Amino acid sequence: MLNWEKYTQYTRNNLFDSPEYRFFMMFINFVTPTLLFILDDLLPRFYRPLIMNDL
């Protein structure tokens, strides 16, 4: 059985100090821009030659 009091000990009074929120914001602020930067660098090398060959 889930111990709901223990689970909500961080989120009951202060959401922004909880480890869940910190991990979520670390993911949003670091991992997502990094992935978008990498994909923005890599993807045109694959789809731009295909598009230009069709033209």
PyMOL Python script that loads the backbone (N, CA, C, O; Angstrom):
from pymol import cmd

cmd.read_pdbstr("""\
ATOM      1  N   MET A   1       0.857  -1.199   0.000  1.00  0.00           N
ATOM      2  CA  MET A   1       0.000   0.000   0.000  1.00  0.00           C
ATOM      3  C   MET A   1       0.895   1.252   0.000  1.00  0.00           C
ATOM      4  O   MET A   1       1.898   1.318   0.710  1.00  0.00           O
ATOM      5  N   LEU A   2       0.510   2.217  -0.799  1.00  0.00           N
ATOM      6  CA  LEU A   2       1.306   3.430  -0.913  1.00  0.00           C
ATOM      7  C   LEU A   2       1.133   4.286   0.331  1.00  0.00           C
ATOM      8  O   LEU A   2       0.017   4.579   0.760  1.00  0.00           O
ATOM      9  N   ASN A   3       2.248   4.674   0.890  1.00  0.00           N
ATOM     10  CA  ASN A   3       2.216   5.550   2.051  1.00  0.00           C
ATOM     11  C   ASN A   3       2.090   6.980   1.550  1.00  0.00           C
ATOM     12  O   ASN A   3       3.082   7.624   1.209  1.00  0.00           O
ATOM     13  N   TRP A   4       0.858   7.464   1.511  1.00  0.00           N
ATOM     14  CA  TRP A   4       0.609   8.756   0.874  1.00  0.00           C
ATOM     15  C   TRP A   4       1.208   9.908   1.667  1.00  0.00           C
ATOM     16  O   TRP A   4       1.608  10.915   1.083  1.00  0.00           O
ATOM     17  N   GLU A   5       1.274   9.778   2.971  1.00  0.00           N
ATOM     18  CA  GLU A   5       1.869  10.850   3.777  1.00  0.00           C
ATOM     19  C   GLU A   5       3.372  10.964   3.506  1.00  0.00           C
ATOM     20  O   GLU A   5       3.913  12.065   3.411  1.00  0.00           O
ATOM     21  N   LYS A   6       4.031   9.820   3.384  1.00  0.00           N
ATOM     22  CA  LYS A   6       5.456   9.875   3.068  1.00  0.00           C
ATOM     23  C   LYS A   6       5.686  10.358   1.641  1.00  0.00           C
ATOM     24  O   LYS A   6       6.653  11.067   1.364  1.00  0.00           O
ATOM     25  N   TYR A   7       4.795   9.971   0.745  1.00  0.00           N
ATOM     26  CA  TYR A   7       4.963  10.376  -0.647  1.00  0.00           C
ATOM     27  C   TYR A   7       4.780  11.882  -0.821  1.00  0.00           C
ATOM     28  O   TYR A   7       5.429  12.484  -1.676  1.00  0.00           O
ATOM     29  N   THR A   8       3.915  12.493  -0.033  1.00  0.00           N
ATOM     30  CA  THR A   8       3.623  13.912  -0.192  1.00  0.00           C
ATOM     31  C   THR A   8       4.375  14.783   0.804  1.00  0.00           C
ATOM     32  O   THR A   8       3.999  15.934   1.028  1.00  0.00           O
ATOM     33  N   GLN A   9       5.421  14.252   1.396  1.00  0.00           N
ATOM     34  CA  GLN A   9       6.084  15.056   2.423  1.00  0.00           C
ATOM     35  C   GLN A   9       6.781  16.275   1.812  1.00  0.00           C
ATOM     36  O   GLN A   9       6.919  17.305   2.472  1.00  0.00           O
ATOM     37  N   TYR A  10       7.222  16.161   0.550  1.00  0.00           N
ATOM     38  CA  TYR A  10       7.860  17.312  -0.088  1.00  0.00           C
ATOM     39  C   TYR A  10       6.842  18.219  -0.763  1.00  0.00           C
ATOM     40  O   TYR A  10       7.017  19.437  -0.801  1.00  0.00           O
ATOM     41  N   THR A  11       5.802  17.638  -1.284  1.00  0.00           N
ATOM     42  CA  THR A  11       4.883  18.411  -2.114  1.00  0.00           C
ATOM     43  C   THR A  11       3.750  19.027  -1.317  1.00  0.00           C
ATOM     44  O   THR A  11       2.979  19.815  -1.865  1.00  0.00           O
ATOM     45  N   ARG A  12       3.624  18.697  -0.052  1.00  0.00           N
ATOM     46  CA  ARG A  12       2.467  19.192   0.687  1.00  0.00           C
ATOM     47  C   ARG A  12       2.563  20.696   0.905  1.00  0.00           C
ATOM     48  O   ARG A  12       1.570  21.404   0.741  1.00  0.00           O
ATOM     49  N   ASN A  13       3.748  21.201   1.275  1.00  0.00           N
ATOM     50  CA  ASN A  13       3.903  22.609   1.612  1.00  0.00           C
ATOM     51  C   ASN A  13       4.650  23.390   0.530  1.00  0.00           C
ATOM     52  O   ASN A  13       4.340  24.556   0.283  1.00  0.00           O
ATOM     53  N   ASN A  14       5.611  22.768  -0.103  1.00  0.00           N
ATOM     54  CA  ASN A  14       6.438  23.495  -1.056  1.00  0.00           C
ATOM     55  C   ASN A  14       6.721  22.581  -2.248  1.00  0.00           C
ATOM     56  O   ASN A  14       7.563  21.686  -2.183  1.00  0.00           O
ATOM     57  N   LEU A  15       5.990  22.835  -3.345  1.00  0.00           N
ATOM     58  CA  LEU A  15       6.176  22.004  -4.532  1.00  0.00           C
ATOM     59  C   LEU A  15       7.549  22.207  -5.159  1.00  0.00           C
ATOM     60  O   LEU A  15       8.150  21.258  -5.662  1.00  0.00           O
ATOM     61  N   PHE A  16       8.048  23.442  -5.131  1.00  0.00           N
ATOM     62  CA  PHE A  16       9.238  23.772  -5.906  1.00  0.00           C
ATOM     63  C   PHE A  16      10.527  23.273  -5.261  1.00  0.00           C
ATOM     64  O   PHE A  16      11.580  23.305  -5.897  1.00  0.00           O
ATOM     65  N   ASP A  17      10.466  22.818  -4.025  1.00  0.00           N
ATOM     66  CA  ASP A  17      11.633  22.194  -3.411  1.00  0.00           C
ATOM     67  C   ASP A  17      11.605  20.679  -3.499  1.00  0.00           C
ATOM     68  O   ASP A  17      12.504  20.005  -2.995  1.00  0.00           O
ATOM     69  N   SER A  18      10.572  20.144  -4.138  1.00  0.00           N
ATOM     70  CA  SER A  18      10.479  18.691  -4.199  1.00  0.00           C
ATOM     71  C   SER A  18      11.464  18.148  -5.228  1.00  0.00           C
ATOM     72  O   SER A  18      11.735  18.822  -6.221  1.00  0.00           O
ATOM     73  N   PRO A  19      11.999  16.971  -5.023  1.00  0.00           N
ATOM     74  CA  PRO A  19      12.915  16.391  -6.017  1.00  0.00           C
ATOM     75  C   PRO A  19      12.238  16.115  -7.347  1.00  0.00           C
ATOM     76  O   PRO A  19      12.875  16.167  -8.399  1.00  0.00           O
ATOM     77  N   GLU A  20      10.921  15.815  -7.300  1.00  0.00           N
ATOM     78  CA  GLU A  20      10.228  15.579  -8.562  1.00  0.00           C
ATOM     79  C   GLU A  20      10.225  16.842  -9.418  1.00  0.00           C
ATOM     80  O   GLU A  20      10.486  16.792 -10.620  1.00  0.00           O
ATOM     81  N   TYR A  21       9.930  17.963  -8.788  1.00  0.00           N
ATOM     82  CA  TYR A  21       9.887  19.219  -9.542  1.00  0.00           C
ATOM     83  C   TYR A  21      11.280  19.591 -10.034  1.00  0.00           C
ATOM     84  O   TYR A  21      11.438  20.054 -11.163  1.00  0.00           O
ATOM     85  N   ARG A  22      12.285  19.391  -9.194  1.00  0.00           N
ATOM     86  CA  ARG A  22      13.645  19.732  -9.618  1.00  0.00           C
ATOM     87  C   ARG A  22      14.096  18.867 -10.785  1.00  0.00           C
ATOM     88  O   ARG A  22      14.736  19.358 -11.715  1.00  0.00           O
ATOM     89  N   PHE A  23      13.764  17.587 -10.739  1.00  0.00           N
ATOM     90  CA  PHE A  23      14.138  16.727 -11.857  1.00  0.00           C
ATOM     91  C   PHE A  23      13.360  17.107 -13.115  1.00  0.00           C
ATOM     92  O   PHE A  23      13.905  17.106 -14.219  1.00  0.00           O
ATOM     93  N   PHE A  24      12.080  17.431 -12.933  1.00  0.00           N
ATOM     94  CA  PHE A  24      11.273  17.815 -14.088  1.00  0.00           C
ATOM     95  C   PHE A  24      11.810  19.086 -14.726  1.00  0.00           C
ATOM     96  O   PHE A  24      11.909  19.168 -15.950  1.00  0.00           O
ATOM     97  N   MET A  25      12.156  20.075 -13.918  1.00  0.00           N
ATOM     98  CA  MET A  25      12.658  21.318 -14.481  1.00  0.00           C
ATOM     99  C   MET A  25      14.056  21.138 -15.061  1.00  0.00           C
ATOM    100  O   MET A  25      14.407  21.803 -16.036  1.00  0.00           O
ATOM    101  N   MET A  26      14.854  20.257 -14.484  1.00  0.00           N
ATOM    102  CA  MET A  26      16.148  19.955 -15.082  1.00  0.00           C
ATOM    103  C   MET A  26      15.943  19.321 -16.462  1.00  0.00           C
ATOM    104  O   MET A  26      16.675  19.619 -17.406  1.00  0.00           O
ATOM    105  N   PHE A  27      14.943  18.447 -16.566  1.00  0.00           N
ATOM    106  CA  PHE A  27      14.694  17.824 -17.863  1.00  0.00           C
ATOM    107  C   PHE A  27      14.206  18.844 -18.884  1.00  0.00           C
ATOM    108  O   PHE A  27      14.646  18.845 -20.034  1.00  0.00           O
ATOM    109  N   ILE A  28      13.290  19.715 -18.453  1.00  0.00           N
ATOM    110  CA  ILE A  28      12.742  20.695 -19.386  1.00  0.00           C
ATOM    111  C   ILE A  28      13.800  21.716 -19.787  1.00  0.00           C
ATOM    112  O   ILE A  28      13.872  22.103 -20.953  1.00  0.00           O
ATOM    113  N   ASN A  29      14.617  22.155 -18.844  1.00  0.00           N
ATOM    114  CA  ASN A  29      15.542  23.249 -19.111  1.00  0.00           C
ATOM    115  C   ASN A  29      16.856  22.800 -19.736  1.00  0.00           C
ATOM    116  O   ASN A  29      17.542  23.604 -20.368  1.00  0.00           O
ATOM    117  N   PHE A  30      17.216  21.539 -19.572  1.00  0.00           N
ATOM    118  CA  PHE A  30      18.502  21.089 -20.081  1.00  0.00           C
ATOM    119  C   PHE A  30      18.365  20.025 -21.168  1.00  0.00           C
ATOM    120  O   PHE A  30      18.935  20.166 -22.249  1.00  0.00           O
ATOM    121  N   VAL A  31      17.622  18.976 -20.889  1.00  0.00           N
ATOM    122  CA  VAL A  31      17.599  17.843 -21.812  1.00  0.00           C
ATOM    123  C   VAL A  31      16.861  18.188 -23.091  1.00  0.00           C
ATOM    124  O   VAL A  31      17.314  17.850 -24.184  1.00  0.00           O
ATOM    125  N   THR A  32      15.731  18.858 -22.962  1.00  0.00           N
ATOM    126  CA  THR A  32      14.965  19.176 -24.162  1.00  0.00           C
ATOM    127  C   THR A  32      15.688  20.160 -25.093  1.00  0.00           C
ATOM    128  O   THR A  32      15.726  19.908 -26.297  1.00  0.00           O
ATOM    129  N   PRO A  33      16.263  21.267 -24.600  1.00  0.00           N
ATOM    130  CA  PRO A  33      17.025  22.114 -25.536  1.00  0.00           C
ATOM    131  C   PRO A  33      18.240  21.418 -26.131  1.00  0.00           C
ATOM    132  O   PRO A  33      18.604  21.675 -27.278  1.00  0.00           O
ATOM    133  N   THR A  34      18.864  20.544 -25.362  1.00  0.00           N
ATOM    134  CA  THR A  34      20.006  19.813 -25.900  1.00  0.00           C
ATOM    135  C   THR A  34      19.577  18.883 -27.025  1.00  0.00           C
ATOM    136  O   THR A  34      20.234  18.806 -28.063  1.00  0.00           O
ATOM    137  N   LEU A  35      18.470  18.176 -26.813  1.00  0.00           N
ATOM    138  CA  LEU A  35      17.970  17.301 -27.871  1.00  0.00           C
ATOM    139  C   LEU A  35      17.541  18.098 -29.096  1.00  0.00           C
ATOM    140  O   LEU A  35      17.774  17.682 -30.231  1.00  0.00           O
ATOM    141  N   LEU A  36      16.916  19.241 -28.859  1.00  0.00           N
ATOM    142  CA  LEU A  36      16.511  20.056 -30.002  1.00  0.00           C
ATOM    143  C   LEU A  36      17.728  20.615 -30.737  1.00  0.00           C
ATOM    144  O   LEU A  36      17.715  20.715 -31.964  1.00  0.00           O
ATOM    145  N   PHE A  37      18.756  20.972 -30.017  1.00  0.00           N
ATOM    146  CA  PHE A  37      19.975  21.465 -30.661  1.00  0.00           C
ATOM    147  C   PHE A  37      20.630  20.366 -31.499  1.00  0.00           C
ATOM    148  O   PHE A  37      21.063  20.612 -32.625  1.00  0.00           O
ATOM    149  N   ILE A  38      20.701  19.154 -30.944  1.00  0.00           N
ATOM    150  CA  ILE A  38      21.324  18.043 -31.665  1.00  0.00           C
ATOM    151  C   ILE A  38      20.496  17.681 -32.897  1.00  0.00           C
ATOM    152  O   ILE A  38      21.040  17.447 -33.976  1.00  0.00           O
ATOM    153  N   LEU A  39      19.181  17.638 -32.722  1.00  0.00           N
ATOM    154  CA  LEU A  39      18.333  17.289 -33.857  1.00  0.00           C
ATOM    155  C   LEU A  39      18.349  18.380 -34.920  1.00  0.00           C
ATOM    156  O   LEU A  39      18.298  18.079 -36.112  1.00  0.00           O
ATOM    157  N   ASP A  40      18.418  19.616 -34.514  1.00  0.00           N
ATOM    158  CA  ASP A  40      18.494  20.696 -35.477  1.00  0.00           C
ATOM    159  C   ASP A  40      19.797  20.642 -36.270  1.00  0.00           C
ATOM    160  O   ASP A  40      19.842  21.083 -37.418  1.00  0.00           O
ATOM    161  N   ASP A  41      20.839  20.112 -35.676  1.00  0.00           N
ATOM    162  CA  ASP A  41      22.098  19.969 -36.388  1.00  0.00           C
ATOM    163  C   ASP A  41      22.110  18.732 -37.280  1.00  0.00           C
ATOM    164  O   ASP A  41      22.699  18.753 -38.360  1.00  0.00           O
ATOM    165  N   LEU A  42      21.464  17.658 -36.837  1.00  0.00           N
ATOM    166  CA  LEU A  42      21.580  16.386 -37.543  1.00  0.00           C
ATOM    167  C   LEU A  42      20.495  16.168 -38.590  1.00  0.00           C
ATOM    168  O   LEU A  42      20.772  15.632 -39.663  1.00  0.00           O
ATOM    169  N   LEU A  43      19.289  16.570 -38.297  1.00  0.00           N
ATOM    170  CA  LEU A  43      18.199  16.222 -39.203  1.00  0.00           C
ATOM    171  C   LEU A  43      18.321  16.816 -40.604  1.00  0.00           C
ATOM    172  O   LEU A  43      18.011  16.117 -41.569  1.00  0.00           O
ATOM    173  N   PRO A  44      18.754  18.062 -40.770  1.00  0.00           N
ATOM    174  CA  PRO A  44      18.836  18.566 -42.151  1.00  0.00           C
ATOM    175  C   PRO A  44      19.792  17.785 -43.034  1.00  0.00           C
ATOM    176  O   PRO A  44      19.616  17.766 -44.252  1.00  0.00           O
ATOM    177  N   ARG A  45      20.780  17.151 -42.467  1.00  0.00           N
ATOM    178  CA  ARG A  45      21.708  16.361 -43.278  1.00  0.00           C
ATOM    179  C   ARG A  45      21.007  15.163 -43.904  1.00  0.00           C
ATOM    180  O   ARG A  45      21.475  14.622 -44.905  1.00  0.00           O
ATOM    181  N   PHE A  46      19.881  14.746 -43.316  1.00  0.00           N
ATOM    182  CA  PHE A  46      19.191  13.571 -43.842  1.00  0.00           C
ATOM    183  C   PHE A  46      18.007  13.951 -44.711  1.00  0.00           C
ATOM    184  O   PHE A  46      17.791  13.331 -45.752  1.00  0.00           O
ATOM    185  N   TYR A  47      17.248  14.933 -44.321  1.00  0.00           N
ATOM    186  CA  TYR A  47      16.047  15.214 -45.106  1.00  0.00           C
ATOM    187  C   TYR A  47      16.265  16.268 -46.180  1.00  0.00           C
ATOM    188  O   TYR A  47      15.502  16.302 -47.146  1.00  0.00           O
ATOM    189  N   ARG A  48      17.264  17.124 -46.061  1.00  0.00           N
ATOM    190  CA  ARG A  48      17.454  18.133 -47.089  1.00  0.00           C
ATOM    191  C   ARG A  48      17.959  17.524 -48.416  1.00  0.00           C
ATOM    192  O   ARG A  48      17.476  17.942 -49.468  1.00  0.00           O
ATOM    193  N   PRO A  49      18.879  16.583 -48.425  1.00  0.00           N
ATOM    194  CA  PRO A  49      19.237  15.963 -49.721  1.00  0.00           C
ATOM    195  C   PRO A  49      18.060  15.237 -50.360  1.00  0.00           C
ATOM    196  O   PRO A  49      17.934  15.237 -51.585  1.00  0.00           O
ATOM    197  N   LEU A  50      17.204  14.623 -49.567  1.00  0.00           N
ATOM    198  CA  LEU A  50      16.044  13.954 -50.137  1.00  0.00           C
ATOM    199  C   LEU A  50      15.099  14.951 -50.783  1.00  0.00           C
ATOM    200  O   LEU A  50      14.577  14.707 -51.871  1.00  0.00           O
ATOM    201  N   ILE A  51      14.882  16.070 -50.114  1.00  0.00           N
ATOM    202  CA  ILE A  51      13.995  17.089 -50.663  1.00  0.00           C
ATOM    203  C   ILE A  51      14.606  17.691 -51.935  1.00  0.00           C
ATOM    204  O   ILE A  51      13.888  17.911 -52.910  1.00  0.00           O
ATOM    205  N   MET A  52      15.885  17.955 -51.942  1.00  0.00           N
ATOM    206  CA  MET A  52      16.510  18.569 -53.102  1.00  0.00           C
ATOM    207  C   MET A  52      16.560  17.594 -54.281  1.00  0.00           C
ATOM    208  O   MET A  52      16.493  18.019 -55.434  1.00  0.00           O
ATOM    209  N   ASN A  53      16.675  16.312 -54.007  1.00  0.00           N
ATOM    210  CA  ASN A  53      16.676  15.343 -55.094  1.00  0.00           C
ATOM    211  C   ASN A  53      15.301  15.235 -55.738  1.00  0.00           C
ATOM    212  O   ASN A  53      15.189  14.984 -56.938  1.00  0.00           O
ATOM    213  N   ASP A  54      14.261  15.425 -54.944  1.00  0.00           N
ATOM    214  CA  ASP A  54      12.915  15.389 -55.522  1.00  0.00           C
ATOM    215  C   ASP A  54      12.642  16.636 -56.351  1.00  0.00           C
ATOM    216  O   ASP A  54      11.843  16.598 -57.287  1.00  0.00           O
ATOM    217  N   LEU A  55      13.294  17.727 -56.016  1.00  0.00           N
ATOM    218  CA  LEU A  55      13.120  18.928 -56.831  1.00  0.00           C
ATOM    219  C   LEU A  55      13.988  18.828 -58.079  1.00  0.00           C
ATOM    220  O   LEU A  55      13.989  19.741 -58.904  1.00  0.00           O
TER     221      LEU A  55
END
""", "prot")
cmd.dss("prot")
cmd.show_as("cartoon", "prot")
cmd.util.cbc("prot")
cmd.orient("prot")
